[in-house]
Amino acid sequence: MTATLLKVTGLKVAYGGIQAVKGASFEVQQGELVSLIGANGAGKTTTLKAVTGTLPFADGRIEFMGRDIRGQGAWDLVRQGLVMVPEGRGTFTRMTIVENLQMGAFVRDDGEVDADIDKVFAIFPRLKERAKQLAGTMSGGEQQMLAMGRALMARPKVLLLDEPSMGLSPIMVDKIFEVVADIHKRGTTVLLVEQNASRALSLANRGYVMDSGEITMNGPAQELLNDPKVRAAYLGE
């Protein structure tokens, strides 16, 4: 039986008097790639921030590996295996690529960090070529690769990706989605938040549609991809 690693029930998040997330519920099972799609401002990033402990929420329940995680800090959740690559990448610009990857392993106390850096370099050969380069001198796409590699260094049980294709060239967007698919095939459970609905659903096992802070549709990704309402609203058809 497949285990449910992340379960969100009735999540409500408010900014001042504005209700940004209005009772959202979804789950991610072990081994899945789940896509959460929606327009800009739908509440997707707010949801991820609440899930990862960087934003308090007003109501609802968030369970990770069967345990209520409300009130836990992001550092605690990373240590447990709930790891997010934030929108905008957030690399340490004055550190080298290797130093950024080492920072991704700051919660670990084992002796396998160097071996895992080699694994990241196998996924991202471009990072290996630039191992001693400062992150701030890299292109946006290269920094996105680095942010994803840094997150993998924490050995996530669930990897949350927030808009990984945003602001990238078409060629780099293709590369990033190839890498997301590869990471999933290597065994990492992924929750992918994306405005690029077509690409996100093409990769996913299941999908959820968020609109104005609410989950309005969900189901197998291929069914959502072929749904006339989804195609009209998010695929420009």
C-alpha positions in Angstrom: 0.0 0.0 0.0 1.4 3.4 -1.0 2.0 5.8 1.9 0.7 9.3 2.0 3.8 11.5 2.7 2.1 14.9 2.7 -1.6 15.6 3.4 -3.1 19.1 3.6 -6.7 19.4 4.9 -8.8 22.6 4.9 -5.8 25.0 4.8 -6.6 28.6 5.3 -4.0 31.4 5.1 -4.6 35.1 5.4 -2.5 38.2 4.8 -4.0 40.8 7.0 -7.7 40.9 6.0 -7.1 39.1 2.7 -7.9 35.4 2.6 -5.2 34.0 0.2 -5.9 30.3 0.7 -9.5 29.3 1.4 -9.7 25.7 2.7 -7.4 23.9 0.3 -7.0 20.2 0.6 -4.6 17.9 -1.3 -2.1 15.0 -0.8 1.1 13.6 -2.2 1.8 9.9 -2.0 5.2 8.3 -1.9 6.8 8.0 -5.3 4.3 10.4 -7.0 5.0 13.5 -9.0 2.0 15.8 -8.3 1.4 19.1 -10.0 -0.4 22.1 -8.5 -1.3 24.5 -11.3 -3.1 27.8 -11.4 -2.7 31.4 -12.6 -0.5 34.0 -11.0 -2.0 35.0 -7.7 -4.0 31.8 -7.2 -2.4 31.1 -3.9 0.1 28.4 -4.9 3.2 29.9 -3.4 1.4 30.9 -0.3 0.3 27.3 0.1 3.9 26.0 -0.2 5.1 28.6 2.3 2.5 27.4 4.8 3.4 23.7 4.2 7.1 24.3 4.7 6.8 26.3 7.9 7.8 29.8 6.5 4.3 31.3 6.8 1.8 30.7 9.6 -1.7 29.6 8.7 -5.0 30.4 10.2 -6.8 27.1 10.0 -6.5 23.5 8.7 -4.1 20.7 9.2 -0.8 19.8 7.5 0.6 16.2 8.0 4.0 15.1 6.9 4.6 11.3 7.2 1.5 11.0 9.3 2.3 13.7 11.8 0.8 17.1 12.3 3.6 19.6 11.6 1.9 22.9 12.6 4.3 25.2 14.4 7.4 23.5 13.2 10.1 25.7 11.7 11.4 25.3 8.2 14.8 24.0 9.5 13.0 21.2 11.4 11.0 20.2 8.4 14.1 20.1 6.1 15.8 17.8 8.7 12.7 15.5 8.4 12.9 15.5 4.6 10.4 18.2 3.5 12.4 20.5 1.3 11.5 23.3 -1.0 13.2 25.0 -3.9 11.7 28.5 -3.6 10.4 30.8 -6.4 13.3 33.0 -7.4 15.9 30.3 -6.6 17.5 32.0 -3.6 21.0 30.8 -4.2 23.9 32.1 -2.1 25.3 34.5 -4.7 28.7 35.1 -3.1 29.4 31.4 -2.6 30.7 28.9 -5.1 28.6 26.2 -6.6 30.2 23.6 -4.3 29.7 25.8 -1.2 26.0 26.2 -2.1 25.7 22.4 -2.4 27.4 22.0 1.0 24.9 24.4 2.5 22.1 22.2 1.2 23.6 19.4 3.5 23.8 21.6 6.6 21.3 19.5 8.5 23.2 16.3 7.9 26.0 14.8 10.1 27.0 11.8 8.0 30.1 11.3 5.9 28.5 11.1 2.5 28.2 14.8 1.6 31.0 14.7 -1.0 29.5 11.5 -2.6 26.1 13.3 -2.9 27.8 16.3 -4.5 29.1 13.9 -7.1 25.5 12.6 -7.6 24.2 16.1 -8.1 27.0 16.7 -10.6 25.9 13.6 -12.5 22.3 15.1 -12.8 23.7 18.6 -13.6 26.9 18.3 -15.6 26.9 22.0 -16.1 27.4 22.6 -12.4 30.4 20.3 -12.4 32.0 22.3 -15.1 31.6 25.5 -13.0 32.1 24.0 -9.5 34.3 26.9 -8.3 32.3 29.6 -10.0 30.4 32.1 -7.8 26.6 31.4 -8.0 25.9 35.1 -8.6 27.7 35.1 -11.9 25.6 32.3 -13.3 22.6 32.6 -15.6 19.1 32.2 -14.3 18.8 28.7 -15.6 22.1 27.6 -14.1 21.0 29.1 -10.8 17.8 27.2 -10.9 19.8 24.0 -11.5 21.9 24.9 -8.5 18.9 25.6 -6.3 17.5 22.2 -7.2 20.8 20.5 -6.6 21.2 22.2 -3.2 17.7 20.9 -2.2 18.7 17.3 -3.3 21.7 17.6 -0.9 19.2 17.5 2.0 18.0 14.1 0.8 14.3 15.1 0.6 11.5 12.7 1.1 9.3 15.2 -0.6 10.8 17.8 -2.9 8.6 20.9 -3.4 9.4 23.0 -6.5 7.9 26.5 -6.7 7.7 27.8 -10.3 11.0 26.3 -11.5 10.6 27.5 -15.1 9.7 31.1 -14.3 11.8 33.7 -16.2 13.9 31.2 -18.1 14.5 30.9 -21.8 12.5 28.3 -23.8 15.6 26.1 -24.1 16.3 26.3 -20.4 12.7 25.6 -19.6 13.0 22.3 -21.6 16.1 21.4 -19.7 14.6 22.1 -16.3 11.5 20.0 -17.0 13.8 17.2 -18.2 15.7 17.4 -14.9 12.4 17.3 -12.9 11.4 14.2 -14.7 14.8 12.6 -14.1 14.8 13.5 -10.4 11.4 11.8 -10.1 12.5 8.7 -12.0 15.4 8.4 -9.6 12.9 7.9 -6.8 12.2 11.4 -5.3 8.6 12.3 -4.5 7.8 15.7 -6.0 5.2 18.4 -5.6 5.5 20.7 -8.6 3.9 24.1 -8.5 3.7 25.7 -11.9 1.9 28.2 -14.1 3.0 26.3 -17.2 0.1 23.9 -16.9 0.8 21.9 -20.0 4.3 21.0 -19.1 3.6 20.4 -15.4 0.6 18.0 -16.1 2.6 16.2 -18.8 5.1 15.2 -16.2 2.7 14.4 -13.3 0.9 11.4 -12.1 -1.9 13.5 -10.6 -2.8 17.2 -10.6 -4.7 19.8 -8.6 -6.0 23.1 -10.0 -6.0 26.2 -7.7 -8.1 29.2 -8.4 -8.5 32.2 -6.1 -7.2 30.3 -3.1 -9.3 27.2 -3.6 -8.7 23.7 -5.1 -11.3 23.7 -7.9 -10.4 20.5 -9.7 -8.2 17.4 -9.2 -7.6 14.1 -10.7 -5.2 12.1 -12.9 -2.9 14.5 -14.7 -3.7 13.2 -18.2 -7.4 13.7 -17.5 -6.9 17.3 -16.4 -4.7 17.9 -19.4 -7.5 16.8 -21.7 -10.3 18.6 -19.7 -11.9 21.4 -21.8 -12.2 23.7 -18.8 -8.5 23.3 -17.9 -7.5 23.7 -21.6 -9.6 26.9 -21.9 -8.4 28.4 -18.7 -4.7 27.5 -18.6 -3.7 26.3 -22.1 -5.1 29.2 -24.1 -7.6 27.0 -26.0 
